[in-house]
Amino acid sequence: MLKSVSDLTKPDPYFSGDAGFIGSTLQDLHRDMRAFELPISLSDSVRRSHDAIRHAYIYAYFSYDLLTLAASQTFPCLELALRERIGHQFAGRVNSRGRLRPAMLHELLKSAKEQNLISAEIEYLSKMRNMFAHGSDTILNPPLFLTTFEIVTDIIRELYLSQQV
């Protein structure tokens, strides 16, 4: 339900501890996100996308549903970073109708892994992405989000670190 204007700045019951969830403070959520800084050398578009996810996580303090929104944007952010870093390698591909066919997340991850640009295990990442992109009844909580976001952030860092070497 949409909160009333007078309740917009009140903590969501999940974070205030009123709904059976262990309470967290706004400062706790902000501290969580400070650990996920990206290097300044990354493009503005990747950094902006990543920061939007971090802000959605923090603002979930006021509306728990924003945690799902943050999770749903995690993989498009990763895909954007991969496209900017290695997407040119797939330029010019077309489908059977002659339309451009950009590489999908799984192809980009596989290519980055084969080129030793990333070291993460990638087999399950596309499945996780599909879970968030196509809807799921998974109960998302901050630890589950943080685990996924840490993996994605580490891949982005590593992907661009290899460019600087």
Residue pairs with C-beta under 8 A, 6 or more apart in sequence:
3 10
3 62
3 63
8 62
9 62
10 16
10 62
11 26
11 61
11 62
12 19
12 60
12 61
12 62
12 63
12 64
13 19
13 21
13 64
14 21
14 64
15 21
15 23
15 24
15 25
15 29
15 60
15 61
15 64
16 23
17 23
21 141
24 61
24 142
25 61
26 58
26 61
29 57
29 58
29 60
29 61
29 142
30 58
32 57
32 142
32 146
33 54
33 55
33 57
33 58
36 50
36 54
36 149
36 150
36 153
38 46
38 47
38 50
38 153
38 156
38 157
39 157
39 160
39 161
41 160
41 164
42 81
42 156
42 160
43 84
45 80
45 84
46 77
46 80
46 81
46 84
46 156
49 73
49 76
49 77
49 80
50 77
50 153
50 156
52 73
53 70
53 73
53 74
53 77
53 149
54 70
56 66
56 67
56 69
56 70
56 73
57 66
57 67
57 70
57 142
57 145
57 149
59 66
60 66
60 67
60 70
60 142
67 140
67 141
67 142
67 145
68 132
68 140
70 145
70 149
71 132
71 140
71 145
71 148
71 149
72 132
72 133
74 132
74 148
74 149
74 152
75 105
75 125
75 128
75 129
75 132
75 133
75 152
77 152
77 156
78 105
78 125
78 129
78 152
78 155
78 156
79 105
79 108
81 155
81 156
81 159
81 160
82 105
82 108
82 109
82 112
82 159
83 102
83 103
83 108
85 112
85 117
85 159
85 160
85 163
86 108
86 111
86 112
86 115
86 117
87 102
87 103
87 108
89 103
89 111
90 102
90 103
90 107
90 108
90 111
92 100
93 100
93 101
93 102
93 103
94 100
94 101
95 101
103 111
105 125
105 126
105 129
106 122
106 125
106 126
109 118
109 122
109 125
109 126
110 122
112 118
112 155
112 159
113 120
113 122
116 162
117 158
117 159
117 162
118 155
118 158
118 159
118 162
119 158
120 151
120 154
120 155
120 158
125 151
128 148
131 138
138 144
